[in-house]
Amino acid sequence: MTDLKKTWLAVLSTAIFTALFTAAALCAGAAYLAGCFFIDLALKRGTSDNPDAPPAIFRSAIEGNGRAIRPAPKPNFDAESWTLRSFDGLTLRATHFEPEQDSRRWVLILHGYGLTQAHVWSYATAYLAHGYHVVTPDLRASGSSDGVYTTMGALEARDAADWARRIVSADPEARIVLHGVSMGAAAVMLAAGENRLPTNVAAVVEDSGYANIYDLFAIELDKLLSLPAYPLLDAADLVCEHRAGFSFRKAAPVEALRHSRLPILFIHGTADRLVPFTMMQTLYDASPSPAKEKLVIEKIGHGALYQAKNYFPKVFAFTDKWTE
């Protein structure tokens, strides 16, 4: 081969490699930017006018039809404000409500995505009337608590364990129920499976929880934008680990439950249009708990199952057994 041919081959090879590398870099850059956009849209709270506003996807997808999700009245029971320093330095805030009679029974109630503790005060009123102490936190990046990114239950699970320990510091004999709704349900399931809970935690109630954050986002991405999960969600997951401190591929309640034998009540509605009803059976099947139960509620949508007449009778029949 002549020197000229060798030179041309070297130039051609370099050009092809450069073109491929540039194309790959551009694709990677575009995927990264798309991932950043998705994470900020889905998880970052605040607007230029309101730094405490819920994430944009909540505002457009959940409240975009003009139907605001209104908070419940504050329970008419004695109350005090609690604060907690999270493992990563955030100041978290909650309200502790006291029942009329002295009790060792406690419940920690976690609200859903884009909401605040006031949105679970209907649950709190029912528990208080039934004789439970109630603690309702504003989850990280929600309400009056610090934080920029909500984490779909991943880091909220660690916060839930810390709130449970805060309850134990107030009442060492406390028998604690973790009751979560939607994202709050994901948090209590993750907390149960990560083995960080104090032994005072006696039972878990998960209402409308999702089995896997990645799958839930994939469903919403297809529903809202008609886009496939790959590669956007995979790029977003990398961004998420960097910006928000968690991976939604790894933070899967269905996997966490395999490591918990705590008594657990699964509740889901057949009319749920946000979290597929089939996810409840997936979660139920994954749990090795010898004391698991489920409640199926007909014709009521996501986040409103407490309105069913059989909701609290079933909840209290379950929780009372484990908090005696």
ABEGO torsion letter per residue (X at the ends): XBAAAAAAAAAAAAAAAAAAAAAAAAAAAAAAAAAAAAAAAAABBEBAABAABBBAAAAAAAAAAGBBBBBBBBBBBBBBBBBBBBAAGBBBBBBBBBBABBBABBBBBBBBBGBBAAAAAAAAAAAAAAGBBBBBBBBBGBEABBEABBAGGAAAAAAAAAAAAAAAAABAABBBBBBBBEAAAAAAAAAAAAGABBAABABBBBBGBBABAAAAAAAAAAAAAGBBAOAAAAAAAAAAAAAAGBBAAABBAAAAAAABABBBBBBBBAABAABBAAAAAAAAAABABABBBBBBBBGBBBGAAAABAAAAAAAAAAAAAAAX
